[in-house]
Amino acid sequence: MLINNAFYTMPADRVAEAEALLHELRDASRSEPGCLTFNVARSIENPNVFLLYEEYRDQHALDAHFASDHFQRLVVNGLRKLVLERIGYHGSEI
């Protein structure tokens, strides 16, 4: 199992737009055959920061996620154009 995490810091005036994109991404990603878990959280201390916590069956499933139409539309052509900072982590279950 592979775990993919990302913290996104968004501009204060774009958080509603970012949250809508993240909800759509979450819902679409959960329907992928290799996606085991996809959760989105918003920081209580800093509401401009979002956390994505994702689990995939294997590298093939994660690669398929990155290549999906919804990832390209919502992340590459959506969130990445809004984000102020992105911190990502990839790991495997130990």
Residue pairs with C-beta under 8 A, 6 or more apart in sequence:
1 36
1 55
1 56
1 57
1 58
1 92
1 93
2 55
2 56
2 57
2 58
2 59
2 61
2 62
2 90
2 91
2 92
2 93
3 53
3 54
3 55
3 56
3 89
3 90
3 91
3 92
3 93
4 52
4 54
4 55
4 56
4 62
4 88
4 89
4 90
5 51
5 52
5 53
5 54
5 88
5 89
5 90
6 51
6 52
6 86
6 87
6 88
6 89
7 49
7 50
7 51
7 52
7 85
7 86
7 87
7 88
8 18
8 22
8 49
8 50
8 51
8 52
8 79
8 83
8 85
8 86
9 46
9 48
9 49
9 83
9 84
9 85
9 86
10 18
10 48
10 49
10 50
10 82
10 83
10 84
11 48
11 82
11 84
12 48
14 82
15 47
15 48
17 82
18 50
18 79
18 82
18 83
19 42
19 50
21 74
21 78
21 79
21 82
22 40
22 50
22 52
22 79
23 40
24 70
24 74
25 38
25 40
25 70
25 71
25 74
25 75
25 79
26 38
26 39
26 40
26 52
28 68
28 70
28 74
29 35
29 38
29 54
29 65
29 68
29 70
29 71
30 38
32 61
32 64
32 65
32 68
33 61
34 56
34 57
34 58
34 60
34 61
34 62
34 64
34 65
35 54
35 55
35 56
35 57
35 61
35 65
36 55
36 56
36 57
37 53
37 54
37 55
38 52
38 53
38 54
38 55
39 52
39 53
39 54
40 50
40 51
40 52
40 53
41 50
41 51
41 53
42 49
42 50
42 51
43 49
43 50
43 51
48 84
54 65
56 62
56 65
65 71
80 86
